[in-house]
Amino acid sequence: MLSMERIPDQVGYLVLTEDGAVLASGGELENDERIADIIAGLVTSIDKIDPEAFPSDEGFDKISITYPDHCYVICLSNKRIHVVKKKMIAQSVHPNEEQPLVEI
């Protein structure tokens, strides 16, 4: 398994089973059952979203939940839910320039 501690700018991580049990954790998310329950509920509810808009055979690759100072990146791999909390790097932008989108 990839060492989650090696992900740049990460401040915490969780590895969950499909039903939300914590297999591994670290940093700010260490043993955070509350966040694990929220993430597992989010992943479960995605399957119930409009099947015409999101066919079940297409599944998602990544979910990003973005806040001004941090974000959560959620991926499914090998029947595990991988969650990384990353700090957002502030970029100075000229007031007349459009703010670029943050891609993680």
N, C-alpha and C positions, 0 to 999 in steps of 0.2 A: 504494500500500500504506500502511496505517496505520502511523505511526511508533510502533514498540514502546516507544521510550524515554518516550513520553507516558503510558503506563499507570500509574496511581497505585500507589505502594508496590512497584513492580517493582524487583528488584535484578539481574535478568538475563533474557535471552530467547534463544530459538532459533527459526529457521524452517527446516524440513526438507522434503526431497522425500518422496514416499511410501515410498521405499526407505531413508530415513534419512540421506541426504547433507545436510550443513549448507549452507544457502543464505545465511543471515544469522545473526549472533549478537552479543551484547553483554553488558556487565556481568559478573556472576559466571559466566555460562554461555558467555562468549566462547570460541569454538573448542573447546568441550567435547565431543569426539567420544564419550567414555564415556557421558555422559548422553544424547547423541543416539542412540547404539546401544540404550540401555535403553528410551528412549521409543519408538523405532521398533519394537522387539520387543514392547512392551506393546500398541501400537496394532495390530500384526499379530496378536497372540494373541487380541485381543478378537473378531476375526472367527471364531475357532475355539471360542468359548464356546457352550454349549448353545443350538442354534438355535431350540428351542421357547421358551426363556425370553427370548432376544434375537434375534428375527427379523432377518435381514440387511437387509431393506428398511427397517428402522427406524433402524439405525445410531445412534451416540451423538452428542450435541451437545457434551458437555464431560466431561472426566475431571479430577477434582481429587485430588491426592495431598497429604495434610495432615500436617504435622509440628508440634510445639509452637511453633516459632519462625518457620516458613516453610511455603509450599505451592507446588506446581507445578500450573498450570492448563494443560490440553492441549485444543486444539480443532483440528478439521479444517476447512479452508476452501480452495476453489479448488485441490484436489489438493496441498495443502501441510499440513504439521503445524506448528501454532503452539504454542510452549511458553513460558510466562511463569513465572518464579520470583518470588514475592511474599513480602515479610515479613509476618508475622502481627502485627496490632496487639493487644497485650494489653489486655483489658478488666477493670477491677476489678469483682468480683462479690461481693455480700454472701454470707457463708458459707451462709446459709439459702436463698438464691435458686438456682434451677437455672441452670446455665451455658447461655447461648444458643448455638445452632448457628451456625457461621460460614458465610455464603453468599457466594460470590465470583462 
